[in-house]
Amino acid sequence: FILALALFAIPAPAQESGVEVDYTRPKKYFVGDVTVEGNDFYSDSQIIQLSGLHKGAEVTIPGDDISNIVRRLGLQRLFADVGMEVDHLSADRDSAYLVIRIAERPRVSRWTTTGVKTGEKKDLDDRLNLRRGGEFSEYIEKTSVDIIKRYFAEKGFLNCQVSTEVQKDTIVKNAIRVNFN
């Protein structure tokens, strides 16, 4: 019984669950390597090039360097979500190995327009100039709705209402179908 109590009293060594960064004391590191996770359409090298990181670059962790890289990737409007974390530090702790985690925006497998005549549909398709396989973002949705409203305003319909319906495509991976009604 005493032996069992003695064994339970000794704390077990903590398992390493990742890299712990002291947020109260930023420190400069050299980039040992950068990897990318979550990409299907863009290559690792394209994303790393967009980030501006390269092996041997000096970054402050935590700091504005990492925030600026994440912001720069977000401004590209290619990704729905961007994050960056330290995967591990080198043995002498002067190099940081970074991971860029992204979620790519879904691709559009089909653009459709309902509630319009066939001739109007062809005119709208020409004005919208939307291609299959492109990314779908709030910006594309807003500009497309504005183009449709301007088209009908030119025809005398000033109170035109346009709604966007987005459905996940069950056939194509990471794809959606977009309908302007």
Number of C-alpha atoms within 10 A of each C-alpha: 5 6 8 8 9 9 10 9 9 8 7 8 6 6 6 7 6 10 12 10 12 10 10 7 9 13 14 14 19 19 20 18 16 19 15 16 13 14 16 12 10 11 11 17 12 9 17 17 11 13 18 12 19 14 13 13 13 17 19 14 20 18 14 11 14 18 13 13 20 19 14 15 21 17 10 9 16 20 18 13 15 18 17 18 15 17 15 16 19 13 7 6 10 14 21 26 18 19 17 23 17 22 15 19 20 21 20 23 20 16 16 13 18 10 10 12 9 11 9 14 15 13 12 19 16 10 13 16 8 16 12 11 14 15 18 21 15 9 10 13 14 11 12 20 19 13 14 19 18 15 18 16 13 9 9 10 12 12 9 12 11 14 10 13 12 14 11 15 17 10 9 11 12 15 21 23 19 20 15 18 14
